[in-house]
């Protein structure tokens, strides 16, 4: 039995409808995770020593760089410091020191020397969404790259992190990390 093939016009209309429906889908928000547990509190999780293992993938998903981060978090009231020492698979080392502020109601701000302006974070349930611009050194140039950074607390020791990198709205790649506390 031969089934009639849709006309080219019909196929184009179906394709346009699918794109329109996809555009209506909204991006996740921290509120989507409000009922998830364990509850993420940055002052508790980023307090004391931590280790993270991560990788950078390009827009095709190819791993282009691996790294380990040794870090120590300290808090004094609503002010925190996260001192990070990166070691990359090629032997290169970097340091970043985040200065964090708990603004209350699940809102956080952060600054670091290579962050342009201020990072804004919102936490709910087990998730935190950070948004910031990083001045990323590529060869001998500095390129400002936007990060949409999501952290998910899995249990009291493990947190997973996935960050999308973009420039001018164009997806450049992702950073994936697994944090562990001793």
C-alpha positions as CSV (number, residue, x, y, z in Angstrom):
1,X,0.0,0.0,0.0
2,X,1.4,3.4,-1.0
3,X,1.0,6.2,1.5
4,X,0.7,9.7,0.0
5,X,3.8,11.8,0.6
6,X,3.2,15.2,2.1
7,X,3.7,18.1,-0.3
8,X,6.7,20.3,0.0
9,X,4.5,23.2,1.3
10,X,3.0,20.9,3.9
11,X,6.4,19.8,5.1
12,X,7.6,23.4,5.4
13,X,4.5,24.3,7.4
14,X,5.0,21.4,9.7
15,X,8.7,22.4,10.1
16,X,7.7,26.0,10.9
17,X,5.2,24.9,13.4
18,X,7.7,22.7,15.2
19,X,10.2,25.6,15.4
20,X,7.5,27.9,16.7
21,X,6.6,25.4,19.4
22,X,10.2,24.9,20.3
23,X,10.7,28.7,20.7
24,X,7.8,28.7,23.1
25,X,9.5,26.3,25.5
26,X,11.0,28.2,28.4
27,X,14.4,27.7,29.8
28,X,14.6,26.2,33.3
29,X,14.6,28.5,36.3
30,X,15.9,27.8,39.9
31,X,12.2,27.8,41.0
32,X,11.8,24.6,38.9
33,X,14.0,22.8,41.5
34,X,12.5,24.4,44.7
35,X,11.0,21.0,45.8
36,X,14.3,19.1,45.3
37,X,16.5,18.0,48.1
38,X,19.0,18.1,49.7
39,X,18.7,21.9,50.0
40,X,21.7,23.7,48.6
41,X,23.2,26.3,51.0
42,X,26.4,27.8,49.6
43,X,27.6,28.8,53.0
44,X,27.5,25.2,54.1
45,X,28.7,23.5,50.9
46,X,31.5,26.0,50.1
47,X,33.0,25.9,53.6
48,X,36.3,24.1,54.1
49,X,38.3,22.1,51.5
50,X,36.8,20.8,48.3
51,X,38.1,19.2,45.1
52,X,36.5,19.4,41.6
53,X,37.3,17.5,38.4
54,X,36.1,19.0,35.2
55,X,36.4,19.3,31.5
56,X,35.7,21.8,28.7
57,X,33.9,20.6,25.6
58,X,33.6,22.6,22.3
59,X,30.3,23.2,20.6
60,X,30.5,19.7,18.9
61,X,30.9,18.0,22.3
62,X,34.6,17.2,21.9
63,X,36.6,17.3,25.1
64,X,39.3,20.0,24.5
65,X,40.6,20.4,28.0
66,X,40.5,18.6,31.4
67,X,41.3,20.0,34.8
68,X,41.3,19.6,38.6
69,X,40.5,22.3,41.1
70,X,41.6,22.3,44.7
71,X,39.6,24.9,46.6
72,X,38.9,26.2,50.1
73,X,35.8,28.1,51.1
74,X,35.5,30.4,54.1
75,X,32.6,32.5,55.4
76,X,32.3,35.4,57.8
77,X,28.6,36.1,58.2
78,X,27.1,36.7,54.7
79,X,30.6,37.2,53.1
80,X,32.4,34.3,51.6
81,X,35.7,33.6,49.8
82,X,36.3,30.6,47.5
83,X,40.0,30.2,46.8
84,X,40.5,28.0,43.7
85,X,43.7,26.5,42.3
86,X,43.3,25.0,38.8
87,X,45.6,22.4,37.3
88,X,45.0,21.6,33.7
89,X,45.8,18.4,31.9
90,X,48.6,20.2,29.9
91,X,50.2,21.2,33.2
92,X,49.1,24.9,33.1
93,X,48.0,26.4,36.5
94,X,45.6,29.2,37.3
95,X,44.1,30.8,40.4
96,X,40.7,32.4,40.9
97,X,39.4,33.9,44.1
98,X,35.7,34.4,44.3
99,X,34.3,36.9,46.8
100,X,30.7,35.8,47.5
101,X,27.9,37.6,49.2
102,X,24.7,35.9,50.5
103,X,22.0,38.5,49.7
104,X,19.3,36.4,51.4
105,X,16.2,34.7,50.0
106,X,18.4,32.3,47.9
107,X,20.1,35.2,46.0
108,X,23.9,35.5,45.8
109,X,26.4,37.8,44.1
110,X,30.1,37.1,43.3
111,X,33.2,38.8,42.1
112,X,36.5,37.6,40.9
113,X,39.4,39.3,39.1
114,X,38.5,37.7,35.7
115,X,34.8,38.2,36.1
116,X,33.5,41.3,34.3
117,X,31.1,43.1,36.7
118,X,29.3,40.9,39.1
119,X,28.0,37.3,38.9
120,X,24.3,36.9,39.9
121,X,23.1,33.7,41.5
122,X,19.7,32.3,42.5
123,X,19.3,29.1,44.5
124,X,16.2,27.1,45.1
125,X,16.0,23.5,46.4
126,X,19.1,21.6,45.4
127,X,20.0,24.0,42.5
128,X,21.9,27.2,41.9
129,X,22.0,29.2,38.7
130,X,25.0,31.6,38.2
131,X,25.1,34.0,35.3
132,X,28.3,36.0,34.6
133,X,30.7,37.2,32.0
134,X,34.3,35.8,32.2
135,X,37.3,37.5,30.7
136,X,38.8,34.4,29.2
137,X,42.4,34.4,27.9
138,X,42.6,32.6,24.5
139,X,46.1,32.6,23.1
140,X,47.2,36.2,23.7
141,X,43.8,37.7,23.6
142,X,41.1,38.3,26.2
143,X,37.6,37.4,25.1
144,X,34.5,38.1,27.2
145,X,32.4,35.0,27.4
146,X,28.9,34.6,29.0
147,X,28.3,31.7,31.4
148,X,25.0,30.2,32.3
149,X,26.2,28.1,35.1
150,X,24.0,25.4,36.9
151,X,25.0,23.6,40.1
152,X,23.0,20.7,41.5
153,X,23.7,19.3,45.0
154,X,23.5,15.5,44.9
155,X,24.2,14.8,48.6
156,X,26.2,16.4,51.4
157,X,29.5,15.6,49.6
158,X,28.8,15.8,45.8
159,X,27.7,18.6,43.6
160,X,27.5,18.5,39.8
161,X,28.0,21.6,37.7
162,X,27.2,22.3,34.1
163,X,27.9,25.7,32.5
164,X,27.1,26.8,28.9
165,X,29.5,29.3,27.4
166,X,28.3,31.7,24.7
167,X,29.4,34.9,22.9
168,X,26.9,37.2,21.2
169,X,24.3,34.5,21.9
170,X,26.3,31.8,20.0
171,X,26.9,28.6,21.9
172,X,30.7,28.0,22.2
173,X,30.8,25.0,24.4
174,X,30.3,23.7,28.0
175,X,32.2,23.2,31.2
176,X,31.2,20.2,33.3
177,X,32.5,19.7,36.9
178,X,32.0,17.3,39.8
179,X,32.7,18.8,43.2
180,X,33.5,16.6,46.2
181,X,34.0,17.3,49.9
182,X,36.1,15.1,52.1
